[in-house]
């Protein structure tokens, strides 16, 4: 399981490197917004 986590972190690091700082920031902003929307949905949706 630890190896899987390490591989996942390596892949994530490569993705973020390729995205660059601006796209990474935008991705995080959108994920935050999606979380806000999901939190506002009625239960069961």
C-alpha distance matrix in Angstrom:
0.0 3.8 5.4 5.1 6.4 8.7 9.9 10.6 12.5 14.4 15.4 16.5 18.4 20.2 21.1 22.5 24.3 25.9 26.9 28.6 29.5 31.9 29.8 26.7 29.0 30.4 27.0 26.2 29.7 29.4 26.1 27.9 30.8 28.8 27.3 30.9 32.2 29.6 30.4 34.1 33.7 35.0 32.6 31.7 31.9
3.8 0.0 3.8 5.4 5.1 6.2 8.7 9.8 10.6 12.4 14.3 15.2 16.4 18.5 20.0 21.0 22.5 24.5 25.6 26.9 27.6 30.3 28.6 25.4 27.6 29.5 26.3 25.3 28.9 29.1 25.9 27.5 30.7 29.1 27.6 31.1 32.7 30.4 31.1 34.8 34.8 36.3 34.2 33.7 33.6
5.4 3.8 0.0 3.8 5.3 4.9 6.1 8.5 9.8 10.5 12.3 14.1 15.1 16.6 18.4 19.9 21.0 22.7 24.2 25.7 26.9 29.7 27.8 24.9 27.6 29.2 26.1 25.6 29.3 29.3 26.4 28.4 31.5 29.8 28.8 32.4 33.8 31.6 32.7 36.3 36.2 37.9 35.9 35.2 34.8
5.1 5.4 3.8 0.0 3.8 5.4 5.1 6.1 8.6 9.9 10.6 12.2 14.1 15.4 16.5 18.3 19.9 21.2 22.4 24.3 25.5 28.0 25.7 22.9 25.6 26.9 23.6 23.3 26.9 26.5 23.5 25.8 28.6 26.7 25.8 29.5 30.7 28.4 29.7 33.3 32.9 34.7 32.8 31.8 31.3
6.4 5.1 5.3 3.8 0.0 3.8 5.4 5.0 6.2 8.6 9.9 10.4 12.1 14.3 15.2 16.3 18.1 20.0 20.8 22.3 23.1 25.6 23.7 20.6 23.0 24.6 21.4 20.6 24.3 24.3 21.2 23.1 26.2 24.7 23.5 27.1 28.6 26.5 27.5 31.1 31.2 33.1 31.3 30.8 30.3
8.7 6.2 4.9 5.4 3.8 0.0 3.8 5.4 5.1 6.2 8.7 9.8 10.5 12.5 14.3 15.3 16.4 18.5 19.9 21.1 22.1 25.0 23.4 20.3 23.0 24.9 22.0 21.4 25.2 25.5 22.8 24.7 27.9 26.7 25.8 29.3 30.9 29.2 30.2 33.8 34.1 36.2 34.6 34.2 33.5
9.9 8.7 6.1 5.1 5.4 3.8 0.0 3.8 5.4 5.1 6.2 8.6 9.8 10.7 12.4 14.3 15.3 16.7 18.4 20.1 21.7 24.3 22.3 19.7 22.7 24.2 21.2 21.2 25.0 24.8 22.4 24.8 27.7 26.3 25.8 29.4 30.7 29.0 30.5 33.9 33.9 36.1 34.6 33.9 32.9
10.6 9.8 8.5 6.1 5.0 5.4 3.8 0.0 3.8 5.4 5.2 6.1 8.5 9.9 10.5 12.2 14.1 15.4 16.3 18.3 19.6 21.9 19.7 16.9 19.8 21.1 17.9 17.8 21.6 21.3 18.7 21.2 24.0 22.5 22.0 25.7 26.9 25.2 26.8 30.1 30.1 32.4 31.1 30.4 29.3
12.5 10.6 9.8 8.6 6.2 5.1 5.4 3.8 0.0 3.8 5.4 5.0 6.0 8.6 9.8 10.4 12.0 14.2 15.1 16.3 17.2 20.0 18.3 15.2 17.9 19.8 17.0 16.5 20.3 20.7 18.3 20.4 23.5 22.6 22.0 25.4 27.1 25.8 27.0 30.4 30.8 33.3 32.2 32.0 30.8
14.4 12.4 10.5 9.9 8.6 6.2 5.1 5.4 3.8 0.0 3.8 5.5 5.1 6.3 8.7 10.0 10.5 12.4 14.3 15.5 17.1 20.0 18.4 15.8 18.9 20.8 18.2 18.4 22.1 22.5 20.5 22.9 25.8 25.0 24.8 28.2 29.7 28.6 30.1 33.3 33.7 36.3 35.4 34.9 33.6
15.4 14.3 12.3 10.6 9.9 8.7 6.2 5.2 5.4 3.8 0.0 3.8 5.4 5.1 6.2 8.7 9.8 10.7 12.3 14.3 16.4 18.7 16.5 14.3 17.7 18.9 16.1 16.9 20.6 20.4 18.6 21.4 24.0 22.8 23.1 26.6 27.7 26.6 28.5 31.6 31.7 34.4 33.6 32.9 31.3
16.5 15.2 14.1 12.2 10.4 9.8 8.6 6.1 5.0 5.5 3.8 0.0 3.8 5.4 5.0 6.1 8.5 9.9 10.4 12.2 13.6 15.9 13.8 11.1 14.3 15.7 12.9 13.3 17.0 17.1 15.3 17.8 20.6 19.7 19.9 23.2 24.6 23.7 25.4 28.5 28.9 31.7 31.1 30.8 29.1
18.4 16.4 15.1 14.1 12.1 10.5 9.8 8.5 6.0 5.1 5.4 3.8 0.0 3.8 5.5 5.2 6.1 8.6 9.9 10.6 12.0 15.0 13.6 11.0 14.1 16.2 14.1 14.3 18.0 18.7 17.3 19.5 22.4 22.1 22.2 25.3 27.0 26.5 27.9 30.9 31.7 34.7 34.2 34.1 32.4
20.2 18.5 16.6 15.4 14.3 12.5 10.7 9.9 8.6 6.3 5.1 5.4 3.8 0.0 3.8 5.5 5.0 6.2 8.6 10.0 12.5 15.1 13.4 11.7 15.3 16.8 14.8 16.0 19.4 19.8 18.8 21.4 23.9 23.5 24.1 27.2 28.5 28.1 30.0 32.8 33.3 36.3 36.0 35.6 33.6
21.1 20.0 18.4 16.5 15.2 14.3 12.4 10.5 9.8 8.7 6.2 5.0 5.5 3.8 0.0 3.8 5.4 5.2 6.1 8.6 11.1 13.0 10.6 9.1 12.9 13.8 11.5 13.2 16.4 16.4 15.6 18.5 20.7 20.1 21.2 24.2 25.2 25.0 27.1 29.7 30.1 33.2 33.1 32.7 30.5
22.5 21.0 19.9 18.3 16.3 15.3 14.3 12.2 10.4 10.0 8.7 6.1 5.2 5.5 3.8 0.0 3.8 5.4 5.0 6.1 7.7 10.1 8.5 6.2 9.8 11.5 9.8 10.9 14.1 14.9 14.3 16.7 19.1 19.2 20.0 22.7 24.2 24.3 26.0 28.6 29.5 32.8 32.9 32.9 30.7
24.3 22.5 21.0 19.9 18.1 16.4 15.3 14.1 12.0 10.5 9.8 8.5 6.1 5.0 5.4 3.8 0.0 3.8 5.5 5.3 7.9 10.7 9.9 8.7 11.9 13.9 12.9 14.1 17.1 18.1 17.9 20.1 22.4 22.8 23.7 26.3 27.8 28.0 29.7 32.3 33.2 36.5 36.7 36.7 34.5
25.9 24.5 22.7 21.2 20.0 18.5 16.7 15.4 14.2 12.4 10.7 9.9 8.6 6.2 5.2 5.4 3.8 0.0 3.8 5.5 9.0 10.8 9.2 9.2 12.8 13.7 12.8 14.9 17.5 17.9 18.2 20.8 22.6 22.7 24.2 26.7 27.7 28.1 30.2 32.5 33.2 36.5 36.8 36.6 34.1
26.9 25.6 24.2 22.4 20.8 19.9 18.4 16.3 15.1 14.3 12.3 10.4 9.9 8.6 6.1 5.0 5.5 3.8 0.0 3.8 6.8 7.6 5.4 5.9 9.4 9.9 9.3 11.7 14.0 14.3 15.0 17.6 19.1 19.5 21.1 23.5 24.4 25.1 27.2 29.3 30.1 33.6 34.1 34.1 31.5
28.6 26.9 25.7 24.3 22.3 21.1 20.1 18.3 16.3 15.5 14.3 12.2 10.6 10.0 8.6 6.1 5.3 5.5 3.8 0.0 3.8 5.8 5.7 6.0 8.6 10.2 10.6 12.2 14.3 15.5 16.4 18.3 20.1 21.1 22.5 24.5 25.9 26.8 28.5 30.6 31.8 35.4 36.0 36.4 33.8
29.5 27.6 26.9 25.5 23.1 22.1 21.7 19.6 17.2 17.1 16.4 13.6 12.0 12.5 11.1 7.7 7.9 9.0 6.8 3.8 0.0 3.8 5.7 5.1 6.0 8.6 9.8 10.5 12.2 14.2 15.2 16.4 18.3 19.9 21.0 22.6 24.4 25.6 26.9 28.9 30.6 34.1 34.9 35.6 33.2
31.9 30.3 29.7 28.0 25.6 25.0 24.3 21.9 20.0 20.0 18.7 15.9 15.0 15.1 13.0 10.1 10.7 10.8 7.6 5.8 3.8 0.0 3.8 5.4 5.2 6.3 8.7 10.0 10.6 12.4 14.3 15.4 16.6 18.4 20.1 21.3 22.7 24.4 25.9 27.4 29.1 32.8 34.0 34.7 32.0
29.8 28.6 27.8 25.7 23.7 23.4 22.3 19.7 18.3 18.4 16.5 13.8 13.6 13.4 10.6 8.5 9.9 9.2 5.4 5.7 5.7 3.8 0.0 3.8 5.4 5.0 6.0 8.6 9.7 10.4 12.2 14.1 15.1 16.3 18.2 19.9 20.9 22.3 24.2 25.8 27.0 30.7 31.7 32.1 29.3
26.7 25.4 24.9 22.9 20.6 20.3 19.7 16.9 15.2 15.8 14.3 11.1 11.0 11.7 9.1 6.2 8.7 9.2 5.9 6.0 5.1 5.4 3.8 0.0 3.8 5.4 5.0 6.2 8.6 9.9 10.5 12.3 14.2 15.3 16.5 18.5 20.0 21.0 22.5 24.6 26.0 29.5 30.2 30.7 28.2
29.0 27.6 27.6 25.6 23.0 23.0 22.7 19.8 17.9 18.9 17.7 14.3 14.1 15.3 12.9 9.8 11.9 12.8 9.4 8.6 6.0 5.2 5.4 3.8 0.0 3.8 5.4 5.2 6.1 8.7 9.9 10.6 12.4 14.3 15.3 16.6 18.5 20.0 21.1 23.0 24.8 28.4 29.4 30.3 27.9
30.4 29.5 29.2 26.9 24.6 24.9 24.2 21.1 19.8 20.8 18.9 15.7 16.2 16.8 13.8 11.5 13.9 13.7 9.9 10.2 8.6 6.3 5.0 5.4 3.8 0.0 3.8 5.4 5.0 6.2 8.6 9.8 10.5 12.3 14.2 15.3 16.5 18.3 19.9 21.3 22.9 26.6 27.9 28.6 25.8
27.0 26.3 26.1 23.6 21.4 22.0 21.2 17.9 17.0 18.2 16.1 12.9 14.1 14.8 11.5 9.8 12.9 12.8 9.3 10.6 9.8 8.7 6.0 5.0 5.4 3.8 0.0 3.8 5.4 5.2 6.2 8.6 9.8 10.5 12.3 14.3 15.3 16.4 18.3 20.2 21.3 24.8 25.7 26.2 23.5
26.2 25.3 25.6 23.3 20.6 21.4 21.2 17.8 16.5 18.4 16.9 13.3 14.3 16.0 13.2 10.9 14.1 14.9 11.7 12.2 10.5 10.0 8.6 6.2 5.2 5.4 3.8 0.0 3.8 5.4 5.0 6.1 8.6 9.8 10.5 12.4 14.3 15.2 16.5 18.6 20.2 23.7 24.5 25.4 23.0
29.7 28.9 29.3 26.9 24.3 25.2 25.0 21.6 20.3 22.1 20.6 17.0 18.0 19.4 16.4 14.1 17.1 17.5 14.0 14.3 12.2 10.6 9.7 8.6 6.1 5.0 5.4 3.8 0.0 3.8 5.5 5.1 6.3 8.7 9.9 10.7 12.5 14.3 15.4 17.0 18.9 22.5 23.8 25.0 22.5
29.4 29.1 29.3 26.5 24.3 25.5 24.8 21.3 20.7 22.5 20.4 17.1 18.7 19.8 16.4 14.9 18.1 17.9 14.3 15.5 14.2 12.4 10.4 9.9 8.7 6.2 5.2 5.4 3.8 0.0 3.8 5.3 4.9 6.1 8.5 9.7 10.5 12.2 14.1 15.4 16.7 20.4 21.8 22.6 19.8
26.1 25.9 26.4 23.5 21.2 22.8 22.4 18.7 18.3 20.5 18.6 15.3 17.3 18.8 15.6 14.3 17.9 18.2 15.0 16.4 15.2 14.3 12.2 10.5 9.9 8.6 6.2 5.0 5.5 3.8 0.0 3.8 5.4 5.0 6.2 8.7 9.9 10.4 12.2 14.4 15.5 19.0 19.8 20.5 18.1
27.9 27.5 28.4 25.8 23.1 24.7 24.8 21.2 20.4 22.9 21.4 17.8 19.5 21.4 18.5 16.7 20.1 20.8 17.6 18.3 16.4 15.4 14.1 12.3 10.6 9.8 8.6 6.1 5.1 5.3 3.8 0.0 3.8 5.5 5.1 6.3 8.8 9.9 10.6 12.7 14.7 18.1 19.1 20.5 18.4
30.8 30.7 31.5 28.6 26.2 27.9 27.7 24.0 23.5 25.8 24.0 20.6 22.4 23.9 20.7 19.1 22.4 22.6 19.1 20.1 18.3 16.6 15.1 14.2 12.4 10.5 9.8 8.6 6.3 4.9 5.4 3.8 0.0 3.8 5.4 5.0 6.3 8.6 9.9 10.9 12.7 16.4 18.1 19.5 16.9
28.8 29.1 29.8 26.7 24.7 26.7 26.3 22.5 22.6 25.0 22.8 19.7 22.1 23.5 20.1 19.2 22.8 22.7 19.5 21.1 19.9 18.4 16.3 15.3 14.3 12.3 10.5 9.8 8.7 6.1 5.0 5.5 3.8 0.0 3.8 5.4 5.1 6.1 8.5 9.9 10.8 14.4 15.7 16.5 13.8
27.3 27.6 28.8 25.8 23.5 25.8 25.8 22.0 22.0 24.8 23.1 19.9 22.2 24.1 21.2 20.0 23.7 24.2 21.1 22.5 21.0 20.1 18.2 16.5 15.3 14.2 12.3 10.5 9.9 8.5 6.2 5.1 5.4 3.8 0.0 3.8 5.4 5.1 6.1 8.7 10.1 13.4 14.1 15.5 13.5
30.9 31.1 32.4 29.5 27.1 29.3 29.4 25.7 25.4 28.2 26.6 23.2 25.3 27.2 24.2 22.7 26.3 26.7 23.5 24.5 22.6 21.3 19.9 18.5 16.6 15.3 14.3 12.4 10.7 9.7 8.7 6.3 5.0 5.4 3.8 0.0 3.8 5.5 5.2 6.5 9.0 12.4 14.0 16.0 14.0
32.2 32.7 33.8 30.7 28.6 30.9 30.7 26.9 27.1 29.7 27.7 24.6 27.0 28.5 25.2 24.2 27.8 27.7 24.4 25.9 24.4 22.7 20.9 20.0 18.5 16.5 15.3 14.3 12.5 10.5 9.9 8.8 6.3 5.1 5.4 3.8 0.0 3.8 5.4 5.2 6.5 10.2 12.3 13.9 11.4
29.6 30.4 31.6 28.4 26.5 29.2 29.0 25.2 25.8 28.6 26.6 23.7 26.5 28.1 25.0 24.3 28.0 28.1 25.1 26.8 25.6 24.4 22.3 21.0 20.0 18.3 16.4 15.2 14.3 12.2 10.4 9.9 8.6 6.1 5.1 5.5 3.8 0.0 3.8 5.4 5.3 8.6 9.6 10.9 8.7
30.4 31.1 32.7 29.7 27.5 30.2 30.5 26.8 27.0 30.1 28.5 25.4 27.9 30.0 27.1 26.0 29.7 30.2 27.2 28.5 26.9 25.9 24.2 22.5 21.1 19.9 18.3 16.5 15.4 14.1 12.2 10.6 9.9 8.5 6.1 5.2 5.4 3.8 0.0 3.8 5.6 8.1 9.1 11.5 10.4
34.1 34.8 36.3 33.3 31.1 33.8 33.9 30.1 30.4 33.3 31.6 28.5 30.9 32.8 29.7 28.6 32.3 32.5 29.3 30.6 28.9 27.4 25.8 24.6 23.0 21.3 20.2 18.6 17.0 15.4 14.4 12.7 10.9 9.9 8.7 6.5 5.2 5.4 3.8 0.0 3.8 6.5 8.9 11.6 10.1
33.7 34.8 36.2 32.9 31.2 34.1 33.9 30.1 30.8 33.7 31.7 28.9 31.7 33.3 30.1 29.5 33.2 33.2 30.1 31.8 30.6 29.1 27.0 26.0 24.8 22.9 21.3 20.2 18.9 16.7 15.5 14.7 12.7 10.8 10.1 9.0 6.5 5.3 5.6 3.8 0.0 3.8 6.4 8.4 6.5
35.0 36.3 37.9 34.7 33.1 36.2 36.1 32.4 33.3 36.3 34.4 31.7 34.7 36.3 33.2 32.8 36.5 36.5 33.6 35.4 34.1 32.8 30.7 29.5 28.4 26.6 24.8 23.7 22.5 20.4 19.0 18.1 16.4 14.4 13.4 12.4 10.2 8.6 8.1 6.5 3.8 0.0 3.8 6.4 6.0
32.6 34.2 35.9 32.8 31.3 34.6 34.6 31.1 32.2 35.4 33.6 31.1 34.2 36.0 33.1 32.9 36.7 36.8 34.1 36.0 34.9 34.0 31.7 30.2 29.4 27.9 25.7 24.5 23.8 21.8 19.8 19.1 18.1 15.7 14.1 14.0 12.3 9.6 9.1 8.9 6.4 3.8 0.0 3.8 5.6
31.7 33.7 35.2 31.8 30.8 34.2 33.9 30.4 32.0 34.9 32.9 30.8 34.1 35.6 32.7 32.9 36.7 36.6 34.1 36.4 35.6 34.7 32.1 30.7 30.3 28.6 26.2 25.4 25.0 22.6 20.5 20.5 19.5 16.5 15.5 16.0 13.9 10.9 11.5 11.6 8.4 6.4 3.8 0.0 3.8
31.9 33.6 34.8 31.3 30.3 33.5 32.9 29.3 30.8 33.6 31.3 29.1 32.4 33.6 30.5 30.7 34.5 34.1 31.5 33.8 33.2 32.0 29.3 28.2 27.9 25.8 23.5 23.0 22.5 19.8 18.1 18.4 16.9 13.8 13.5 14.0 11.4 8.7 10.4 10.1 6.5 6.0 5.6 3.8 0.0
